[in-house]
Amino acid sequence: MTTRTFELAPGYTIPRVIRGGWQLAGGHGEIDRAAAVDDLVAAFDVGITTYDCADIYTGVEDLIGAARLKIRNERGEAEAARMQVHTKLVPDLDVLPTISRDYIRGIVDQSLGRLKINRLDLVQFHWWDYAQPRYIDVMHWLKELQGEGKVRNIGTTNFDTEKLSAIIESGIPLVSQQLQYSVLDQRPAGPLTKLAEEKDFRFLCYGSVAGGFLSDRWLGAAEPEMPLENRSLVKYKLIIDDLGGWDYFQALLQTLRAIADRHDSDIATIASAFTLTRPRVAAVIVGARNRVHAEANAKIMEIALAERDIAEIEAIMATATALEGDVYALERDRTGRHGNIMHYNLNDGRV
């Protein structure tokens, strides 16, 4: 039996599939604004009523704000109020040494203005460099904004276990951590899951289809050569390489395809449904370019994987080489293969 919703915090319930905004950001091709707004509304209509965005996703908060305005104008405020927005707050790397309360307040106010709302349902804070120590200060500034009614819930993005523990111990009412979690990336399954169980926060997971690699398109396909068409694909291809390469990846896809056959489904849906079975996972964040994609993503919430299905996926995953380090450790190494493809000053419009 499956459930389509999850109570993330007392009195705050979300669908188990969240509509991601990353694909609508600059760097993913030209965006037709009217079509994008219609597609965001299409997700709402199939039950995906929570949206994920970020201050650094160029134009995305504005698009979600326009979608909410369209719903309000056509259906009324009560219907528009059902739309929930989770946004990430990502200060530039260069700003971290001099970050201030006013800077954080300015980003929150900017997001509220773009989204055309009075309160952010969830702010998810990301910090690029632990050598800069003021991330706990920022969390407490967000707590102040929560007290003012501008922020409903506070979360984090891509913090490791040690730093999250320190944040919680400082008195922050953390409800969630957004992170990369999939059949390819099981780093959250270690110490971080134990901390989440102890401190009662949940995971909101991106990357459950690995930028499209976890799909029928790649089953039986030849290994692609670098460079790939965007940084997202490069990122996930590096993880595939670390796990055991293309042969391992093809074996994983074959396993997912066999399970998909039993459910009259597809590889991407099964991969995301599997992530929803992991401890402490509240929801997966998936992108959708059109109404058809939105309808397909909604089906993730309808898949009930059997014990046999889960066991088969876990068995093939056990043959992979485990990724090194805690959550986001590879990506934080700016000199490493994973870190040197990242952009660390994103508020200039680049993603």
WOMO-V426425 format. One record per run of one state. SS is the DSSP state (H for helix, E for strand, - for the rest). FROM is the first residue (numbers start at 1). TO is the last residue. Records with the same first field share a line. If there is no record, write none. Layout:
# WOMO-V426425
SS = FROM-TO + FROM-TO
This chain:
# WOMO-V426425
- = 1-4 + 10-11 + 16-16 + 21-21 + 25-32 + 46-49 + 55-59 + 76-76 + 81-83 + 91-92 + 99-100 + 116-119 + 127-134 + 148-150 + 158-160 + 170-173 + 181-186 + 190-190 + 200-201 + 207-209 + 213-215 + 219-230 + 244-244 + 263-266 + 276-280 + 287-290 + 303-306 + 318-328 + 333-338 + 342-351
E = 5-9 + 12-15 + 17-20 + 50-54 + 84-90 + 120-126 + 151-157 + 174-180 + 202-206 + 281-286
H = 22-24 + 33-45 + 60-75 + 77-80 + 93-98 + 101-115 + 135-147 + 161-169 + 187-189 + 191-199 + 210-212 + 216-218 + 231-243 + 245-262 + 267-275 + 291-302 + 307-317 + 329-332 + 339-341
